[in-house]
Amino acid sequence: MEFEASTSQRRFVLAATDYIEFLLMPELSGLIEKTAPGIDIHVKRTEMSFPVAQLENGSLDVVLGFESVLNPPAHLHCQHLFSDSMACVVRQQHPLIKTPPSLAEFVDVPHMLISRTGSNVGIIDQKLTELGLERRIKLIVPHFLSAPLIVAKTDMILSLPYRIAEQFTKFAPLAIFPVPIQLPAYDLVMIWHSLHDKDPAHRWLRDKIMAIGRDIDGI
């Protein structure tokens, strides 16, 4: 069966975090509007448990996010989209952080944390505990949207994926620095069920998402 994107009336449902939504959806939406105006996209939040049943019954087409967080079952298809690493941001006129912070400086400054689940412990805290250190988390928020404006108005430091930090500097007067802790890079992936693997429309969507991922990765 052939698929003609320009005349299709297909509707796709994606599960994604606001991170992925922020980086990928502007390009994907613009592309679809120009080349496949009849196609609709519905983006849902990723839930705490992996949505295997929704992928199997077709109510969800793809899941997008950090592979280490999603931890998808081995029987599903998992395609690398791009990689990211952790950075930290502070306001440009921060009284203490004017150059890349040392570990001691990093710990001494109050922190802001973006936590979708509300947990007050992240991977940085786990690494600090291994080093016998602890940071003060002064503010926890569940979303990325308010973060650059909050950091720009306070003396808190915020650690987050570099690609988002880079975008934040366009919205607020922020400085980006490396996190003074050795952390792994993060793989962003697209996951789908083999039931949809040969569906021409589904393959078209995956190809577009993968192309955007390659552009983000600079490949």
Buried (B, 14 or more C-beta within 10 A) or exposed (E): EEBEBEEBEBEBBBBBBBBBBBBBBEBBEEBBEEEBEEBEBEBBEBEEEBBBEBBBEEEBBBBBBBBEEBEBEEEBBBEBBBBBEBBBBBBEEBEEBEEBBEEEBBBBBEBBBBBBEEEEEBBBBEBBEEEEBEBEBBBBBEEBEEBBEBBBEBBBBBBBBBBBBEBBBEEBEBBBBEBBBEEEEBBBBBBBBEEBEEBEBBBBBBEBBBBBBEEBBEE
